């Protein structure tokens, strides 16, 4: 699990439960996901910033910074299938897997807008990509 410990601690303190919605994925699978996203973004240089490349490649929708705290609003606007699992890509080496319904229900414990720069949300089945930023821009394919 790559979700930061302080987020897990807050979840435990506020709900009384251990957050069990995130699944571990292997280093091999993480590498394959990043490789696939780099290919979609047409990045040949491994040193190129994937987040920047995706923001340049994908369509942009402007939300307020507060609206990015409501993931259901974003998913509804993008007409997203919520039955899939999704990957939360914090960086090239930190990826979590979670069911979209669980992600939406617990977004307040996962995304701390002002404390985050951006996160990539990626579904491997439908190849949907969403990049959520702390400043209200949401990029998607």
C-alpha positions as CSV (number, residue, x, y, z in Angstrom):
1,X,0.0,0.0,0.0
2,X,1.3,3.4,-1.0
3,X,-1.3,5.7,0.7
4,X,0.6,7.8,3.2
5,X,0.4,6.7,6.8
6,X,-0.9,9.9,8.2
7,X,-4.0,9.5,5.9
8,X,-4.5,6.0,7.2
9,X,-4.1,7.3,10.8
10,X,-6.8,10.0,10.2
11,X,-9.1,7.4,8.7
12,X,-8.7,5.1,11.8
13,X,-9.1,8.0,14.2
14,X,-12.3,9.3,12.6
15,X,-14.0,6.1,11.7
16,X,-12.6,3.6,14.2
17,X,-11.7,1.2,11.4
18,X,-8.6,0.3,9.5
19,X,-8.8,1.4,5.9
20,X,-9.0,-1.9,3.9
21,X,-10.1,-0.6,0.5
22,X,-6.7,-0.4,-1.1
23,X,-5.0,-3.4,-2.7
24,X,-1.3,-3.9,-3.0
25,X,0.0,-4.4,-6.5
26,X,3.4,-5.8,-7.4
27,X,6.4,-3.8,-8.5
28,X,6.1,-5.6,-11.9
29,X,2.5,-4.4,-12.3
30,X,3.4,-0.9,-11.2
31,X,6.1,-0.8,-13.9
32,X,3.7,-2.1,-16.5
33,X,1.1,0.6,-15.6
34,X,3.7,3.4,-15.8
35,X,5.1,2.0,-19.1
36,X,1.6,1.9,-20.6
37,X,0.8,5.5,-19.5
38,X,4.1,6.7,-20.9
39,X,3.3,5.0,-24.2
40,X,-0.2,6.7,-24.2
41,X,1.5,10.0,-23.5
42,X,4.1,9.3,-26.2
43,X,7.0,9.7,-23.8
44,X,10.2,8.0,-24.9
45,X,12.5,9.5,-22.3
46,X,12.1,7.9,-18.9
47,X,13.2,11.1,-17.2
48,X,10.3,13.0,-18.7
49,X,7.6,14.0,-16.2
50,X,4.5,11.8,-16.7
51,X,2.2,14.2,-14.9
52,X,3.2,17.2,-17.1
53,X,3.0,15.1,-20.3
54,X,-0.6,13.9,-19.4
55,X,-1.7,17.4,-18.6
56,X,-0.5,18.6,-22.0
57,X,-2.1,15.6,-23.8
58,X,-5.5,15.4,-22.1
59,X,-8.6,17.6,-22.2
60,X,-9.0,20.0,-19.3
61,X,-12.1,20.7,-17.2
62,X,-11.9,23.5,-14.6
63,X,-13.4,22.9,-11.2
64,X,-12.8,25.0,-8.1
65,X,-10.2,23.6,-5.7
66,X,-13.1,22.8,-3.3
67,X,-14.9,20.8,-6.1
68,X,-11.9,18.5,-6.5
69,X,-12.8,17.3,-3.0
70,X,-16.0,15.9,-4.4
71,X,-14.8,13.0,-6.6
72,X,-18.4,11.9,-7.3
73,X,-19.0,15.3,-9.0
74,X,-16.0,14.8,-11.2
75,X,-16.9,11.2,-12.1
76,X,-20.5,12.2,-12.9
77,X,-19.4,15.0,-15.1
78,X,-17.0,12.6,-17.0
79,X,-19.6,9.8,-17.3
80,X,-17.4,7.2,-15.7
81,X,-18.2,3.5,-15.0
82,X,-17.9,3.1,-11.3
83,X,-17.9,-0.7,-11.3
84,X,-14.2,-0.9,-12.2
85,X,-11.1,-0.9,-10.1
86,X,-8.9,2.1,-10.6
87,X,-5.2,2.9,-10.0
88,X,-4.2,5.9,-7.9
89,X,-0.8,6.9,-9.2
90,X,1.0,9.2,-6.8
91,X,4.3,9.0,-8.7
92,X,6.2,6.4,-10.8
93,X,6.8,4.2,-7.8
94,X,3.8,4.7,-5.7
95,X,0.6,3.2,-7.0
96,X,-2.5,2.0,-5.2
97,X,-5.5,0.0,-6.6
98,X,-9.0,0.6,-5.3
99,X,-12.6,0.0,-6.4
100,X,-14.0,3.3,-7.8
101,X,-17.1,3.2,-5.5
102,X,-14.8,2.8,-2.5
103,X,-12.5,5.6,-3.8
104,X,-15.5,8.0,-4.2
105,X,-16.9,7.1,-0.7
106,X,-13.5,7.7,0.9
107,X,-12.0,10.5,-1.2
108,X,-11.9,12.9,1.7
109,X,-9.4,10.6,3.4
110,X,-7.3,10.0,0.2
111,X,-7.1,13.5,-1.3
112,X,-6.0,16.5,0.7
113,X,-6.2,19.1,-2.1
114,X,-3.9,21.7,-0.8
115,X,-1.4,19.1,0.5
116,X,-1.2,17.3,-2.8
117,X,0.1,18.4,-6.2
118,X,-1.7,15.9,-8.4
119,X,-2.8,12.3,-8.7
120,X,-3.4,10.2,-11.8
121,X,-6.5,8.0,-11.7
122,X,-6.3,5.2,-14.3
123,X,-8.5,2.3,-15.3
124,X,-6.7,-0.5,-17.1
125,X,-9.9,-2.0,-18.6
126,X,-11.3,1.1,-20.2
127,X,-8.0,3.0,-20.4
128,X,-9.5,6.1,-18.9
129,X,-7.2,8.6,-17.4
130,X,-8.0,11.5,-15.0
131,X,-5.4,13.8,-13.5
132,X,-6.7,15.7,-10.5
133,X,-4.7,18.7,-9.4
134,X,-4.7,20.7,-6.2
135,X,-5.6,23.9,-8.1
136,X,-8.9,22.7,-9.6
137,X,-7.9,21.6,-13.1
138,X,-9.0,18.0,-14.0
139,X,-7.5,16.5,-17.1
140,X,-9.1,13.5,-18.8
141,X,-9.3,11.4,-22.0
